[in-house]
Each structure stands twice: as C-alpha cells, then as structure tokens.
Amino acid sequence: MRPGPTPFSARWGGPGTYELPPFEAFTLPKAIAKAGGNTRIGNLQRVLVTRETNGKVYEITVNMMSPKGRQFRVQEDDLITVPETLF
C-alpha cells in the first residue's frame, strides 16, 4: 500500500482527508479512530467503503462490529462513510 490521502465522510468525529501511514496495514477501525472516532449516532454495522480498482467503482458494506470487519484494510483513495443509526 502506498501512503496517500484517504477521504472520510460521515457520522463520526472528524470528516476530512487523512494520510495513510507508509508501509503499515491500516485497518478500518484505525482509520475511523484517526478521524476522531465514532459518535453516538454513527452506525458501525453498515460502514460504506467506496473503492476504485482498475477503473471500476465498488461499494463495500462493512460490519465493523464483526471480527472480519475489524480486520478490513483501508487502501489509498478509499472513501469511508459511516451512516447514521436508525432509531
């Protein structure tokens, strides 16, 4: 993974663009923590990661509360969106 900006948008502490650390496996929980963490209305069971690979755009829904979701690796230029929880 190359270091570079990864945009964030959503219901957690700090939307914006953040640099990925070089040569480090950067997981989704680390990315959200770097942006200030989740808020009480952020839905960590339906985190949306939009990723472009070979000219195709993929939308991946990740349940960050599951063991597999906590290991999800963020890539350069991923757009991470944490939606609101529906009450």
Backbone as CSV, one residue per row, in Angstrom:
resi,resn,N_x,N_y,N_z,CA_x,CA_y,CA_z,C_x,C_y,C_z
1,MET,0.846,-1.174,0.000,0.000,0.000,0.000,0.892,1.237,0.000
2,ARG,0.566,2.172,-0.857,1.296,3.435,-0.894,0.634,4.425,0.047
3,PRO,1.432,5.282,0.679,0.818,6.308,1.506,0.113,7.321,0.619
4,GLY,-0.953,7.867,1.112,-1.653,8.875,0.334,-2.919,9.288,1.045
5,PRO,-3.603,10.275,0.505,-4.805,10.767,1.174,-5.968,9.804,1.010
6,THR,-6.726,9.641,2.060,-7.951,8.854,2.024,-9.067,9.727,2.568
7,PRO,-10.082,10.014,1.746,-11.160,10.881,2.211,-12.134,10.142,3.129
8,PHE,-12.654,10.843,4.099,-13.643,10.302,5.029,-14.857,11.206,4.993
9,SER,-16.033,10.615,5.106,-17.223,11.431,5.327,-18.121,10.635,6.231
10,ALA,-18.860,11.322,7.120,-19.825,10.573,7.877,-20.135,11.078,9.238
11,ARG,-20.733,10.176,10.024,-21.177,10.474,11.368,-20.151,9.994,12.372
12,TRP,-19.031,10.655,12.374,-18.085,10.438,13.449,-17.321,11.713,13.645
13,GLY,-16.334,11.678,14.514,-15.683,12.882,14.996,-15.079,13.820,13.986
14,GLY,-14.559,13.382,12.865,-13.845,14.329,12.040,-13.794,13.998,10.566
15,PRO,-14.791,14.404,9.780,-14.698,14.208,8.347,-13.527,14.988,7.775
16,GLY,-12.974,14.506,6.707,-11.851,15.173,6.063,-11.018,14.180,5.287
17,THR,-9.816,14.572,4.935,-8.893,13.707,4.218,-7.695,13.453,5.108
18,TYR,-7.280,12.198,5.191,-6.207,11.794,6.086,-5.165,10.995,5.328
19,GLU,-3.911,11.153,5.727,-2.816,10.405,5.113,-2.715,9.019,5.736
20,LEU,-2.526,8.021,4.886,-2.261,6.673,5.380,-0.776,6.568,5.713
21,PRO,-0.443,5.910,6.798,0.976,5.745,7.120,1.634,4.807,6.111
22,PRO,2.846,5.123,5.680,3.513,4.267,4.698,3.890,2.921,5.309
23,PHE,3.753,1.882,4.487,4.220,0.542,4.838,3.568,-0.027,6.096
24,GLU,2.335,0.375,6.368,1.623,-0.143,7.526,0.250,-0.629,7.081
25,ALA,-0.156,-1.796,7.560,-1.509,-2.276,7.293,-2.463,-1.391,8.081
26,PHE,-3.306,-0.681,7.384,-4.195,0.279,8.021,-5.614,-0.264,7.958
27,THR,-6.169,-0.615,9.114,-7.496,-1.210,9.166,-8.566,-0.134,9.310
28,LEU,-9.805,-0.532,9.053,-10.927,0.388,9.161,-11.061,0.985,10.568
29,PRO,-10.943,0.198,11.641,-11.005,0.822,12.970,-9.911,1.872,13.198
30,LYS,-8.702,1.625,12.694,-7.632,2.616,12.827,-7.981,3.890,12.066
31,ALA,-8.558,3.724,10.875,-8.915,4.884,10.054,-9.971,5.740,10.758
32,ILE,-10.989,5.102,11.308,-12.043,5.844,11.985,-11.505,6.493,13.262
33,ALA,-10.640,5.786,13.975,-10.025,6.373,15.176,-9.184,7.591,14.811
34,LYS,-8.445,7.509,13.709,-7.610,8.629,13.272,-8.457,9.858,12.966
35,ALA,-9.685,9.632,12.515,-10.573,10.739,12.173,-11.362,11.245,13.375
36,GLY,-11.069,10.730,14.564,-11.731,11.232,15.763,-12.703,10.254,16.395
37,GLY,-12.873,9.081,15.803,-13.735,8.066,16.388,-15.196,8.219,16.005
38,ASN,-15.974,7.251,16.395,-17.399,7.222,16.095,-18.161,8.138,17.056
39,THR,-19.341,8.570,16.635,-20.233,9.314,17.521,-21.362,8.392,17.957
40,ARG,-22.216,8.873,18.825,-23.295,8.018,19.328,-24.317,7.684,18.255
41,ILE,-24.352,8.424,17.144,-25.320,8.128,16.090,-24.703,7.463,14.866
42,GLY,-23.396,7.188,14.902,-22.749,6.511,13.794,-23.047,5.016,13.820
43,ASN,-23.377,4.432,12.669,-23.721,3.017,12.570,-22.508,2.216,12.093
44,LEU,-21.787,1.628,13.022,-20.580,0.865,12.679,-20.889,-0.498,12.077
45,GLN,-22.150,-0.876,12.023,-22.512,-2.151,11.403,-22.751,-2.017,9.906
46,ARG,-22.760,-0.779,9.394,-23.018,-0.560,7.968,-22.072,0.490,7.377
47,VAL,-20.792,0.388,7.679,-19.803,1.326,7.155,-19.657,1.071,5.655
48,LEU,-19.732,2.124,4.860,-19.625,2.001,3.416,-18.232,2.443,2.977
49,VAL,-17.543,1.559,2.269,-16.235,1.877,1.698,-16.395,1.881,0.185
50,THR,-16.134,3.028,-0.430,-16.188,3.146,-1.888,-14.750,3.102,-2.389
51,ARG,-14.496,2.168,-3.304,-13.130,1.914,-3.759,-13.120,1.772,-5.279
52,GLU,-12.154,2.427,-5.910,-11.974,2.282,-7.356,-10.789,1.362,-7.608
53,THR,-11.019,0.333,-8.422,-9.974,-0.630,-8.783,-10.061,-0.892,-10.277
54,ASN,-8.974,-0.674,-10.979,-8.914,-0.916,-12.421,-10.053,-0.231,-13.175
55,GLY,-10.356,1.007,-12.785,-11.374,1.785,-13.471,-12.805,1.467,-13.076
56,LYS,-13.023,0.497,-12.193,-14.366,0.152,-11.729,-14.539,0.617,-10.293
57,VAL,-15.731,1.112,-9.974,-16.024,1.590,-8.625,-16.826,0.516,-7.895
58,TYR,-16.370,0.180,-6.694,-17.027,-0.821,-5.861,-17.504,-0.159,-4.582
59,GLU,-18.699,-0.522,-4.146,-19.221,-0.076,-2.852,-19.282,-1.296,-1.953
60,ILE,-18.528,-1.266,-0.880,-18.397,-2.395,0.027,-18.989,-1.992,1.370
61,THR,-19.981,-2.752,1.842,-20.558,-2.504,3.157,-19.836,-3.392,4.161
62,VAL,-19.306,-2.776,5.209,-18.510,-3.497,6.203,-19.174,-3.382,7.572
63,ASN,-19.356,-4.526,8.227,-19.834,-4.543,9.611,-18.601,-4.486,10.497
64,MET,-18.277,-3.308,10.983,-17.065,-3.145,11.784,-17.184,-3.769,13.167
65,MET,-18.371,-4.215,13.532,-18.556,-4.872,14.820,-18.191,-6.358,14.752
66,SER,-18.008,-6.890,13.554,-17.648,-8.300,13.395,-16.121,-8.440,13.354
67,PRO,-15.603,-9.621,13.704,-14.147,-9.829,13.641,-13.578,-9.575,12.238
68,LYS,-14.283,-10.032,11.214,-13.813,-9.816,9.840,-13.819,-8.323,9.484
69,GLY,-14.843,-7.621,9.924,-14.939,-6.179,9.666,-13.844,-5.388,10.349
70,ARG,-13.437,-5.816,11.546,-12.369,-5.112,12.267,-11.007,-5.310,11.599
71,GLN,-10.899,-6.314,10.713,-9.642,-6.565,10.005,-9.637,-5.981,8.587
72,PHE,-10.731,-5.334,8.187,-10.836,-4.775,6.839,-9.745,-3.738,6.625
73,ARG,-8.982,-3.885,5.559,-7.858,-2.981,5.286,-8.265,-1.838,4.360
74,VAL,-7.930,-0.651,4.792,-8.178,0.557,4.013,-7.071,0.708,2.986
75,GLN,-7.448,1.146,1.792,-6.477,1.404,0.736,-6.482,2.883,0.377
76,GLU,-5.417,3.299,-0.268,-5.318,4.683,-0.710,-6.525,5.047,-1.559
77,ASP,-7.067,6.227,-1.322,-8.205,6.798,-2.047,-9.536,6.132,-1.751
78,ASP,-9.624,5.256,-0.751,-10.922,4.748,-0.317,-11.736,5.905,0.255
79,LEU,-13.019,5.908,-0.024,-13.937,6.858,0.595,-14.725,6.077,1.639
80,ILE,-14.599,6.489,2.906,-15.231,5.778,4.014,-16.392,6.621,4.532
81,THR,-17.575,6.000,4.584,-18.780,6.686,5.033,-19.418,5.880,6.157
82,VAL,-19.604,6.532,7.303,-20.302,5.903,8.433,-21.691,6.540,8.473
83,PRO,-22.744,5.758,8.164,-24.092,6.334,8.156,-24.638,6.531,9.556
84,GLU,-25.750,7.236,9.639,-26.445,7.413,10.909,-27.158,6.127,11.295
85,THR,-27.254,5.889,12.587,-28.049,4.778,13.093,-29.521,5.161,12.991
86,LEU,-30.329,4.228,12.549,-31.782,4.453,12.514,-32.362,4.004,13.832
87,PHE,-33.032,4.904,14.526,-33.585,4.566,15.838,-34.940,3.938,15.696
